[in-house]
């Protein structure tokens, strides 16, 4: 870092400007100028399409971080969105009615690091080959689930899977079924597969109860859900404190073992991305 010039003197206009900005932030104004969130769909040809509006994810929040996790074990990724202003956290559930097949991997290292950070998983089947890496530090002050998700589209036949562990060891597995959560332990000759849970019903507006004291009040917030052929608005949740969020997750989904950290519609568009597609 460079040193400030010895002859530098404080500038009153500069300090007054920063004081004005800080006062705006303390008063709840937007730091980002109410810039809407954006999301892009991979067109699988080296280009991307801006689907922010039709997905309903174009919130005007001052968002700072987000994380993906399958909170209800149905093979679909939910989004946990952290904002600087209210609502400070949004929990967005994937509620598409038709969403192609998918496959989820949970790895545990023995000779490699226990979380298998750095492992590469390759899935082959139905004429397609995909490779994904288990990574840490997904974004600003955030960490996605360490489970690895693959979208399979309409493919429903058994698959071939190769895992390259961080220490360089490679293991191959055959006849891996789609629509399963697959647990693999480094060095074990087999795997354990568990079918996804049935998708839970779409959220409905909860009764808003005003609770005084240290427990925050649960409030309903507007979120949009895409269904084939048209858009319609549904109600999601805005949860105000970490205690309330944890309580809600346990009550709604039970104890959560996967760790996350948070500081006209086109029907074919979403069906193409199957299990890898997320929307609120």
Buried (B, 14 or more C-beta within 10 A) or exposed (E): EEEEEEEEEEEEEEEEEEEEEEEEEEEEEBEBEEEEBEBEBEEEEEEEEEBBBBBBBBBEBBBBBBBBBBBBBBBBBBBBBBBBBEBBBBBBBBBBEEBBBBBBBBBBBEEBBEBBBBBBBBBBBBEEEBEBEBEEEBBEEBBBBBBBBBBBBEBBEEBBBBBBBBEEBEBEBEEBBBBBBBBBBBEEEEBEBEEBEEBBEEBEEEEEEEEEEEEBEBBBBEBBBBBEEEBEEBBBBBBBBEEBBEBBBEEBBEEBEBEBBBEEBBBEBBBBBBBBBBBB
